[in-house]
Amino acid sequence: MSQVLDDSLDAGREAARKHAWRDAYELLQKADAAGLLGAEDLAHLGEAAWWTSRLEEAIDFRERAYAAHVEAGEPRRAALLAMMISGDHAKKGAVSVAGGWLSRATRLLADQPEGIEHGHLALARGTAAVMMGELKPAQEDLARAHELATRFGDRNLEAMAMVFEGTVLVMSGQVNEGLALLDEATAAAVSGELEPLATGMVYCVTIHSCQTLGDCGRAAEWTTAANRWCDRLDVSGFPGACRVHRAEIMRLQGDWDRAEEQAVQACDELGGYFNLITSAGFYEIGEIRRRRGDFAEAEEAYRKASELGHPTGSEPGVSLLRLAQGKVDSAAAAIKRELANEGMDPLTRARLLPAQVEIALAAGELARARAAAAELEEIGDQYQVDGRRTPHLEGTLQLALGQIRLAERDFEGARSAFKAARSTWEKVGAPYETAQARMLLGIVYRGEGDEHSARDEIAAAKATFERLGAALDVQRAAELLGEAGTARTFVFTDIVDSTKLVEALGEEKWQKLLKWHDRLLRERIEEAGGEVIKQTGDGYFAAFGSSGGAIDAAIAIQRALDDEPIAPDVRIGVHSGKAFHTEDDDYTGQGVHMAARIGALAGGGEILVSTASLDGASRFRLSEPRSEALKGFAEPVELAAVGWR
């Protein structure tokens, strides 16, 4: 029996030497049960547990190894283990415990002659400072780690110090210098000259830095290399981190099914191994499911990401989810609250600002949207690569600028921005973002009166959305193309108190105002995919393929009127229902009559809609419903006002 256990111990040591961590874990654990492990063997068992995602066991084995080295009077070995244990607790989010173990390492090395262990201590301090956003002290500690690694010939420590130095330079705005260090460190990882821990750390830090910067091409190249390395390892943990990066790239490239598979597998593999990376995996799942319209599942994924300590509390995904659900006030409050964090670094803010633009425009806060775009542009200029904004920052900036200019009715400026966004995303190979730009470009063309080009762009976008499974975007494109189904949504508009306006302005000025009003309403109706059926005195009767497009048009009308110092108050009624399409391109029937009755009930500046018409239009902010009796209809109808201000 003793011989069998001795064989297990020898085999376990050999497996650890070869980095066959699963075998090492089983064999060394068996030897440990027999009380055969010394301090070094316990450290190897801890490493084997760590590489196989048994974090709690890894901590336990390392604490035992630490105690054994302390008892044996070996402070340098004990200090290295204390640093490892500190890192393990940091991965769990136990910051205070991690700090305590780092203090132990510092105390153990305080009276020791300078050696490579002091370099590892400097690295630990530097990486902790990076995580806290304290870049100046981080640079000092990392430079010391790099110098000691070079002096004592530790290639692994040198590469780890170098990659963190690179990411600090990138975060500080010294982008080209930082990327050069990242590439150099990662080239060492690719060559196979580093130990697994250093290799995995270098890959992760490099890819994360490139993705945060928005350098999509560099991130994709290093992700491919990292995945080849991960796939060769018979371990878990780091492969899960690789899969998160792979999922991010796949989502950008439009392979949503495989991206979600990778993210789910990553979260399973990571488990409690590294909470921060696991949270990124759940965030990716939330992003994919939100785009697909799976709101409940997206909500659950975002919740898990937040619980695991996602750096921005799962923003901007959660705010964009609220916007899609029609909870505009909630979306606006959440994104404002996150951006109010004064300690947030510029590149993290750059991830949130495009959502701020979209949500602010939905809330009618044009000034806030402009401010967000201006800040995004400033960040893009600050973090240039080889004198140019990174593709991701450029693409998101141009899309944001286009949305603002479209809201301002600056069609020429919007067209230029959306074309630039489309071109950037096409070069990146990001189909979803390209389709977003094309759909918005189609709306611009429609506003300019070029219906043929508008339909081409929107139809191309719709085909991409359908391939990706982006349900809400498919619906929006279908609304713009008038393909949202056979049921129609009818809109009636009317100027309130027009007689008083005529008396106040005089006939000549009234006719000029009426002509402006007629042109504005027709433009907004047609841009939203509607069809003007006819004028009805001081208003319009229009038909849409869905309630979503109809309400979009109504909101655009009210906001445009509200922006003018002198404009008539207009009431708008919206209802979806069946009607007969007559030979003279008119509509008649109960659906039309009910829409007209609802319009007559609306007050000045109000959009009143039947709640039965809201299927698929949940993204709008609504008042509490009220029941009204309509002339000519036996049953009361439930109505709600759309919040557009």
C-alpha positions in Angstrom: 0.0 0.0 0.0 2.9 2.4 0.9 4.5 1.7 -2.5 1.2 2.6 -4.3 1.0 5.9 -2.4 4.6 6.7 -3.1 3.9 6.0 -6.8 0.9 8.3 -6.7 3.1 11.0 -5.2 5.8 10.6 -7.8 3.3 10.5 -10.6 1.5 13.5 -9.2 4.7 15.5 -9.1 5.5 14.5 -12.7 2.0 15.5 -13.9 2.4 18.9 -12.2 5.8 19.3 -13.9 4.1 18.7 -17.3 1.1 20.9 -16.4 -1.3 17.9 -16.7 -3.4 19.5 -14.0 -6.3 17.1 -13.9 -4.0 14.1 -13.4 -1.9 16.1 -10.9 -5.0 17.0 -8.8 -6.2 13.4 -8.6 -2.8 11.9 -7.8 -1.6 14.5 -5.3 -5.0 14.6 -3.5 -4.7 10.8 -3.0 -1.2 11.3 -1.6 -2.4 14.1 0.6 -5.1 11.9 2.1 -2.2 9.7 3.3 -0.3 12.6 4.8 2.6 12.5 2.3 2.6 16.0 1.0 5.2 18.6 2.1 5.0 22.3 1.5 6.1 22.2 -2.2 3.7 19.3 -3.0 0.8 21.2 -1.3 1.6 24.2 -3.5 1.5 22.0 -6.6 -1.8 20.6 -5.4 -3.1 24.1 -4.9 -2.1 25.0 -8.4 -3.7 21.9 -9.8 -7.0 22.8 -8.0 -6.7 26.3 -9.3 -6.3 25.3 -12.9 -9.3 22.9 -12.7 -11.7 25.7 -11.3 -11.6 24.4 -7.7 -10.9 27.9 -6.2 -11.9 27.2 -2.6 -9.8 24.0 -2.5 -6.9 25.9 -4.1 -7.0 28.5 -1.4 -7.1 25.8 1.3 -4.1 23.9 -0.2 -2.1 27.1 -0.6 -2.8 28.3 2.9 -1.5 24.9 4.2 1.6 25.3 2.0 2.1 28.9 3.2 1.9 27.7 6.9 4.4 24.9 6.2 6.9 27.4 4.6 6.5 29.8 7.5 7.1 27.0 10.0 10.2 25.9 8.0 11.6 29.4 8.1 11.2 30.0 4.3 9.8 33.5 4.1 10.4 34.0 0.4 8.4 30.9 -0.6 5.7 31.8 2.0 5.5 35.3 0.5 4.9 34.0 -3.0 2.1 31.8 -1.7 0.6 34.7 0.2 0.5 36.7 -3.1 -1.2 33.8 -4.8 -3.8 33.6 -2.1 -4.3 37.3 -2.3 -5.0 37.0 -6.0 -7.4 34.1 -5.4 -9.5 36.2 -2.9 -9.4 39.2 -5.3 -10.9 37.0 -8.0 -13.8 36.2 -5.7 -14.3 39.9 -5.0 -13.1 39.7 -1.4 -11.0 42.8 -1.6 -10.2 43.2 2.1 -9.1 39.6 2.5 -6.9 40.0 -0.6 -5.3 43.1 0.9 -4.6 41.3 4.1 -2.7 38.5 2.4 -0.7 41.1 0.3 0.2 42.7 3.6 1.5 39.4 4.9 3.7 39.0 1.8 5.0 42.5 2.3 5.9 41.8 5.9 7.7 38.6 5.1 9.9 40.2 2.5 10.6 43.4 4.4 13.9 42.2 5.9 14.9 40.0 3.0 17.6 41.0 0.4 16.1 42.1 -2.8 15.1 39.2 -5.0 12.7 38.1 -7.7 10.0 37.7 -5.0 10.1 41.5 -4.6 9.4 41.8 -8.3 6.3 39.6 -7.9 5.2 41.8 -4.9 5.6 44.9 -7.1 3.5 43.2 -9.8 0.8 42.3 -7.3 0.6 45.9 -6.0 0.7 47.3 -9.6 -2.2 45.1 -10.8 -4.2 45.9 -7.7 -3.7 49.6 -8.4 -4.8 49.1 -12.1 -8.0 47.5 -10.9 -8.6 50.5 -8.7 -8.0 52.9 -11.5 -4.9 54.4 -9.7 -2.7 54.6 -12.8 0.3 56.6 -11.5 1.2 54.3 -8.6 0.4 51.4 -10.8 3.0 52.6 -13.3 5.6 52.9 -10.6 5.1 49.4 -9.2 4.9 47.8 -12.6 8.1 49.5 -13.7 9.8 48.2 -10.6 8.5 44.7 -11.3 9.8 44.9 -14.9 13.2 46.1 -13.7 13.6 43.3 -11.2 12.3 40.7 -13.7 15.0 41.8 -16.2 17.7 41.9 -13.5 17.0 38.4 -12.2 16.1 36.8 -15.5 12.5 35.9 -14.9 10.8 35.9 -18.4 7.4 35.2 -17.0 7.4 38.1 -14.6 8.8 40.4 -17.3 6.0 39.5 -19.7 3.3 40.0 -17.0 4.7 43.3 -15.9 5.1 44.4 -19.6 1.5 43.6 -20.5 0.1 45.5 -17.5 2.4 48.4 -18.3 1.0 48.4 -21.8 -2.6 48.5 -20.5 -1.8 51.4 -18.1 -0.3 53.4 -21.0 -3.4 52.7 -23.1 -5.7 53.8 -20.3 -3.5 56.9 -19.8 -4.0 57.9 -23.5 -0.5 56.8 -24.6 -2.1 54.4 -27.0 0.6 53.6 -29.5 3.3 53.1 -26.8 0.9 50.9 -24.8 -0.1 48.7 -27.8 3.6 48.2 -28.7 4.2 46.7 -25.2 1.0 44.6 -25.4 2.0 43.2 -28.7 5.6 42.4 -27.5 4.3 40.6 -24.4 1.7 38.7 -26.3 4.2 37.6 -28.9 6.2 36.0 -26.1 3.0 34.1 -25.1 2.4 32.9 -28.6 6.0 31.7 -28.9 5.4 29.2 -26.0 8.3 30.5 -23.9 6.1 31.4 -20.9 4.5 29.3 -18.2 0.8 28.7 -18.5 -0.2 31.3 -15.8 1.9 34.1 -17.5 0.6 33.0 -20.9 -3.1 33.1 -19.9 -2.7 36.4 -18.0 -0.9 38.1 -21.0 -3.6 37.0 -23.4 -6.5 38.1 -21.2 -5.0 41.5 -20.4 -4.1 42.2 -24.1 -7.5 41.2 -25.5 -9.4 43.1 -22.8 -7.3 46.2 -23.5 -7.8 46.0 -27.2 -11.6 45.5 -26.9 -11.9 48.3 -24.3 -10.0 50.6 -26.7 -12.2 49.5 -29.6 -9.4 48.2 -31.7 -11.5 45.4 -33.1 -9.0 44.0 -35.6 -6.2 43.6 -33.0 -8.6 42.1 -30.5 -9.8 39.5 -33.0 -6.3 38.5 -34.0 -5.1 38.0 -30.4 -8.4 36.2 -29.5 -7.8 33.7 -32.3 -4.3 33.1 -31.0 -5.5 32.8 -27.4 -8.2 30.4 -28.4 -5.7 28.0 -30.0 -3.8 28.0 -26.8 -6.8 27.5 -24.6 -8.1 24.7 -26.7 -4.9 22.8 -26.2 -5.2 22.9 -22.4 -6.9 20.1 -20.5 -8.1 22.5 -17.9 -10.9 24.9 -17.0 -10.8 28.4 -15.7 -8.6 30.3 -18.2 -10.3 28.5 -21.1 -13.6 30.0 -19.8 -12.0 33.5 -20.0 -10.9 32.7 -23.5 -14.4 31.8 -24.4 -15.8 35.1 -23.1 -13.5 36.9 -25.4 -14.4 34.6 -28.2 -18.1 35.2 -27.6 -17.6 39.0 -27.7 -15.8 38.8 -31.1 -18.4 36.3 -32.5 -21.3 38.6 -31.4 -19.6 41.5 -33.2 -19.2 39.4 -36.3 -22.8 38.4 -36.3 -22.5 34.7 -35.3 -25.0 35.1 -32.4 -25.9 31.4 -31.9 -22.3 30.3 -31.5 -21.5 33.4 -29.4 -24.2 32.6 -26.9 -23.0 28.9 -26.8 -19.5 30.1 -26.0 -20.6 32.6 -23.4 -22.8 29.9 -21.6 -20.0 27.4 -21.7 -17.6 30.0 -20.4 -19.8 30.8 -17.4 -20.1 27.0 -16.7 -16.4 26.6 -16.8 -15.5 29.7 -14.8 -18.0 29.1 -12.0 -16.4 30.8 -9.0 -13.0 30.9 -10.5 -13.0 34.6 -11.4 -16.1 36.5 -10.7 -15.2 39.5 -12.8 -14.7 37.4 -16.0 -17.8 35.3 -15.2 -19.8 38.5 -15.0 -18.6 39.5 -18.4 -19.8 36.1 -19.7 -23.3 36.7 -18.3 -23.3 40.3 -19.7 -22.6 38.9 -23.2 -25.5 36.5 -22.8 -27.7 39.5 -21.8 -26.5 41.5 -24.9 -27.4 38.7 -27.3 -30.8 38.0 -25.8 -31.7 41.7 -25.6 -31.0 42.1 -29.3 -33.2 39.1 -30.0 -36.1 40.5 -27.9 -35.8 37.8 -25.2 -36.3 40.4 -22.5 -36.9 38.1 -19.5 -33.8 36.0 -20.3 -31.8 39.1 -20.9 -32.9 40.5 -17.6 -31.8 37.4 -15.8 -28.4 37.4 -17.5 -27.8 41.0 -16.6 -28.8 40.4 -13.0 -26.3 37.6 -12.7 -23.6 39.8 -14.2 -24.4 42.6 -11.7 -24.3 40.2 -8.8 -20.9 38.9 -9.8 -19.5 42.5 -9.8 -19.7 43.6 -13.4 -17.7 46.9 -13.5 -20.6 49.0 -14.7 -23.5 47.1 -13.1 -24.4 45.6 -16.5 -24.7 49.0 -18.1 -25.5 50.1 -20.7 -27.3 46.8 -21.5 -29.8 47.2 -18.7 -30.7 50.8 -19.6 -31.2 49.8 -23.3 -33.3 46.9 -22.2 -35.5 49.4 -20.2 -35.7 51.6 -23.3 -36.9 48.6 -25.4 -39.5 47.8 -22.8 -40.9 51.3 -23.1 -39.6 52.4 -19.6 -37.9 55.6 -20.9 -37.8 57.3 -17.5 -36.2 54.3 -15.9 -33.7 54.0 -18.7 -32.8 57.6 -18.5 -32.4 57.6 -14.7 -30.2 54.4 -14.8 -27.8 55.6 -17.5 -27.5 59.1 -15.9 -26.7 57.5 -12.6 -24.0 55.3 -14.0 -22.4 58.2 -15.9 -22.4 60.3 -12.7 -19.6 58.2 -11.4 -16.7 60.6 -11.3 -14.1 57.9 -10.9 -15.0 56.2 -14.2 -12.2 56.1 -16.7 -12.8 57.6 -20.2 -12.8 54.3 -22.1 -15.4 52.9 -19.8 -17.5 56.0 -20.3 -17.1 55.6 -24.0 -19.1 52.3 -23.7 -22.0 54.1 -22.0 -22.2 57.3 -24.0 -23.8 55.9 -27.2 -26.6 54.5 -25.0 -27.0 57.9 -23.4 -27.5 59.5 -26.8 -30.1 57.0 -27.8 -32.0 57.2 -24.5 -31.8 61.0 -24.3 -33.2 61.3 -27.8 -36.1 59.0 -26.9 -36.8 61.2 -23.9 -36.7 64.3 -25.9 -33.5 65.6 -24.3 -31.6 66.8 -27.3 -29.1 68.9 -25.3 -28.1 65.9 -23.2 -27.7 63.8 -26.4 -25.4 66.4 -27.9 -23.3 66.6 -24.7 -22.9 62.8 -24.7 -21.8 62.8 -28.4 -19.4 65.6 -27.8 -17.7 63.7 -24.9 -17.6 60.5 -27.0 -15.9 62.4 -29.8 -13.4 63.9 -27.3 -12.5 60.4 -26.0 -12.2 59.0 -29.5 -9.7 61.7 -30.4 -7.8 61.1 -27.1 -7.4 57.4 -27.7 -6.3 57.3 -31.4 -4.2 54.5 -32.9 -1.7 55.6 -35.5 -3.4 59.0 -35.7 -7.0 57.7 -36.2 -9.9 56.8 -34.0 -10.3 53.1 -33.3 -13.0 51.4 -35.5 -15.4 50.8 -32.6 -15.2 54.4 -31.3 -15.5 55.8 -34.8 -18.5 53.6 -35.7 -20.4 54.4 -32.5 -19.6 58.1 -32.7 -20.8 58.5 -36.3 -24.0 56.6 -35.5 -24.6 58.8 -32.5 -23.9 62.0 -34.5 -26.3 60.8 -37.2 -29.1 60.1 -34.7 -28.7 63.6 -33.3 -28.6 65.3 -36.7 -31.7 63.3 -37.8 -33.5 64.5 -34.7 -32.4 68.1 -35.7 -33.7 67.6 -39.3 -30.2 68.1 -40.6 -30.6 65.5 -43.3 -27.3 66.3 -45.1 -25.3 66.0 -41.8 -27.2 62.8 -40.8 -26.6 61.2 -44.2 -22.9 61.9 -44.0 -22.6 60.5 -40.5 -24.7 57.3 -41.2 -22.7 56.6 -44.4 -19.4 56.9 -42.3 -20.9 54.6 -39.7 -22.0 52.1 -42.3 -18.6 52.1 -44.0 -16.7 51.7 -40.7 -18.8 48.8 -39.5 -18.6 47.1 -42.9 -14.8 47.2 -42.7 -14.9 45.8 -39.2 -17.3 43.0 -40.4 -20.0 43.9 -37.9 -23.3 43.1 -39.6 -25.7 44.2 -36.9 -24.1 47.6 -36.5 -23.9 48.0 -40.3 -27.6 47.2 -40.5 -28.4 49.8 -37.8 -26.6 52.4 -39.8 -28.4 51.4 -43.1 -31.9 51.5 -41.5 -31.2 55.0 -40.2 -29.8 56.1 -43.5 -33.0 54.8 -45.1 -35.0 57.1 -42.9 -32.8 60.0 -43.9 -33.3 59.3 -47.6 -37.0 59.2 -47.0 -36.8 62.6 -45.3 -35.0 63.9 -48.4 -37.7 62.5 -50.7 -35.6 59.7 -52.2 -38.0 56.8 -51.5 -36.3 54.4 -53.8 -33.0 54.6 -52.0 -34.8 54.6 -48.6 -36.5 51.3 -49.3 -33.2 49.8 -50.6 -31.3 50.6 -47.4 -34.2 49.6 -45.1 -34.8 46.4 -46.9 -31.1 45.5 -46.8 -31.1 46.2 -43.1 -34.2 44.1 -42.5 -32.6 41.1 -44.3 -29.6 41.3 -42.0 -31.8 41.6 -38.9 -33.8 38.6 -40.0 -30.6 36.5 -40.5 -29.3 37.5 -37.0 -32.7 37.0 -35.3 -32.9 40.6 -34.1 -36.7 40.5 -33.6 -37.3 44.1 -32.6 -35.2 45.5 -35.4 -37.0 43.3 -37.9 -40.3 44.7 -36.6 -39.0 48.3 -36.9 -37.7 47.8 -40.4 -41.0 46.1 -41.4 -42.9 49.1 -40.0 -40.8 51.5 -42.1 -41.4 49.4 -45.2 -45.1 49.1 -44.6 -44.8 45.3 -44.3 -45.9 44.8 -40.7 -49.0 42.8 -41.5 -52.5 43.2 -43.0 -53.9 45.0 -40.0 -53.6 48.7 -40.2 -53.1 51.4 -37.6 -55.0 54.7 -38.2 -54.0 58.1 -37.1 -56.1 61.3 -37.0 -54.5 64.7 -36.2 -56.3 67.9 -35.6 -55.4 71.5 -34.7 -57.0 72.6 -31.4 -58.8 76.0 -31.3 -57.9 76.8 -34.9 -60.6 79.6 -35.0 -58.9 81.5 -32.2 -55.5 81.2 -33.9 -57.0 82.7 -37.1 -58.4 85.6 -35.2 -55.1 86.1 -33.3 -52.7 85.8 -36.3 -54.8 87.1 -39.2 -55.7 85.2 -42.3 -52.4 85.7 -44.1 -50.2 84.6 -41.3 -52.6 81.7 -40.5 -52.3 80.4 -44.0 -48.4 80.5 -43.8 -48.6 78.7 -40.4 -51.0 76.1 -41.8 -48.8 75.4 -44.8 -45.8 74.9 -42.5 -47.9 72.6 -40.3 -49.1 70.5 -43.2 -45.6 70.0 -44.6 -44.2 69.1 -41.1 -46.9 66.5 -40.4 -46.7 64.9 -43.8 -42.9 64.6 -43.5 -43.1 63.0 -40.1 -45.8 60.6 -41.1 -43.9 59.4 -44.2 -40.5 59.2 -42.5 -42.1 56.8 -40.0 -43.4 54.5 -42.8 -46.9 55.9 -42.8 -49.2 56.9 -45.7 -51.1 60.1 -45.7 -54.6 59.1 -46.8 -56.1 62.6 -46.9 -56.4 66.0 -45.2 -59.3 66.4 -42.8 -59.8 70.1 -42.4 -56.9 71.2 -40.1 -55.4 67.8 -39.8 -54.5 64.5 -41.5 -55.8 61.0 -41.7 -52.9 58.5 -42.1 -52.4 54.7 -42.1 -49.5 52.7 -40.9 -48.5 49.0 -41.0 -48.2 48.9 -37.2 -48.9 50.9 -34.1 -45.1 51.3 -33.4 -44.6 53.3 -36.6 -47.8 55.3 -36.0 -46.7 56.3 -32.4 -43.2 57.1 -33.6 -44.7 59.5 -36.1 -47.1 61.0 -33.5 -44.2 61.6 -31.0 -42.1 63.2 -33.8 -44.9 65.5 -34.7 -45.5 66.7 -31.1 -41.8 67.2 -30.4 -41.3 69.2 -33.6 -44.3 71.4 -32.8 -43.0 71.8 -29.2 -39.6 73.0 -30.4 -41.2 76.0 -32.2 -41.9 79.3 -30.4 -45.2 79.7 -32.3 -47.0 76.5 -33.3 -50.6 75.2 -33.1 -51.6 72.7 -30.5 -52.4 69.4 -32.2 -54.3 66.4 -30.8 -53.6 63.0 -32.2 -55.6 59.7 -31.9 -54.2 56.3 -32.7 -56.1 52.9 -33.2 -55.4 49.6 -34.9 -58.2 47.8 -36.5 -59.8 46.4 -39.6 -61.0 48.6 -42.4 -61.9 48.4 -46.1 -59.5 49.9 -48.6 -61.6 51.7 -51.2 -60.9 52.2 -54.9 -60.0 55.8 -54.4 -57.2 54.8 -51.9 -59.3 55.7 -48.9 -60.2 53.6 -45.9 -63.6 53.0 -44.3 -64.9 50.8 -41.5 -65.0 50.5 -37.7 -61.3 50.8 -37.3 -61.2 54.2 -39.0 -64.3 55.4 -37.1 -62.8 54.4 -33.8 -59.5 56.2 -34.5 -61.4 59.3 -35.4 -63.4 59.2 -32.2 -60.2 58.7 -30.1 -58.6 61.7 -31.9 -61.6 63.8 -31.0 -61.2 62.9 -27.3 -57.5 63.9 -27.2 -56.5 67.2 -25.7 -54.1 69.8 -27.2 -50.6 68.3 -27.4 -51.8 64.8 -26.5 -51.4 61.5 -28.2 -54.2 59.2 -27.2 -54.1 55.6 -28.2 -56.3 52.6 -27.6 -54.5 50.1 -25.4 -55.6 47.2 -27.6 -53.5 48.7 -30.4 -50.2 48.5 -28.4 -49.2 45.0 -29.2 -45.5 45.3 -30.3 -45.3 48.9 -29.2 -44.3 48.4 -25.6 -41.3 50.6 -26.0 -43.4 53.8 -25.4 -44.0 55.6 -22.2 -47.7 55.5 -21.3 -50.1 57.0 -18.8 -52.4 54.9 -16.6 -55.2 53.6 -18.9 -58.7 55.0 -18.7 -62.0 53.7 -20.0 -64.1 55.9 -22.3 -67.4 55.4 -24.1 -67.2 56.3 -27.8 -70.1 57.5 -29.8 -71.4 54.6 -32.1 -69.7 51.8 -30.1 -71.5 49.7 -27.6 -68.5 48.8 -25.3 -66.2 51.3 -23.6 -62.7 51.5 -24.9 -59.5 51.6 -22.8 -57.2 54.5 -23.8 -53.8 55.7 -22.7 -51.8 58.8 -23.4 -48.3 58.5 -24.8 -45.6 60.4 -23.0 -43.6 62.3 -25.6 -41.9 65.1 -23.7 
